[in-house]
């Protein structure tokens, strides 16, 4: 696993310094890591619309003599990595035709498996620690990401944290970030098509030395370069939209992790909620 991570780290650390055509090659490697040992330089070049020479230079830019050496090193890492079986088995749909429910379930189970394997536990734990050490947690995103941002805030509120979701209506994300201070945390969600407003908000928060966590679909997405920690969620879907099955698991895991690390706060919040429910019932009666 260490060798597997080391190569990906090399690619990610070099990403910003790569020419644009080689960034496309880097994206292809990160998104198709398990396929690389079965491809030749021509196939990679065709898939990335880059020349064979650029493909070779990319390997050299991240510390290898050329494409073959990089491919061989990736192949050597995969046997150990692939020994880890999927957390959830996929349904066998080989005999099922036009079964949309099973097909969608297969896709979402695959997304969950990829998400579990894509995130280092150190990063996941670091996000929990950032939440625990923050006075206030603000979340933001546009489109489906806005709805998910609201779910994160709701879940964190349920386990005892002050959390709120930025809107982009009466005031912009940038204007709302002005009211954040160094004890606060910003959680920004960004999925394709990446919103310029979300990326600008993360950049602005980072420039103001605020803590930023990114939740996105790949390590090389634009928002990761403005975050302290990034959590990667596979969101592949049969439709043109992003699937949110895997991110639901991630959100629940974050809230659960925060509750387990601060049981007293979560217990007190549960007690307070029960009191509020009793009060509301008395008012109705």
PyMOL commands that set and color helices and strands:
alter all, ss='L'
color gray80, all
select helices_A, chain A and resi 2-17+20-31+33-38+41-48+52-61+67-82+100-118+121-132+144-158+173-177+196-207+222-226+245-261+263-284
alter helices_A, ss='H'
color red, helices_A
select strands_A, chain A and resi 136-140+163-165+184-190+211-216+229-232
alter strands_A, ss='S'
color yellow, strands_A
deselect
rebuild
show_as cartoon
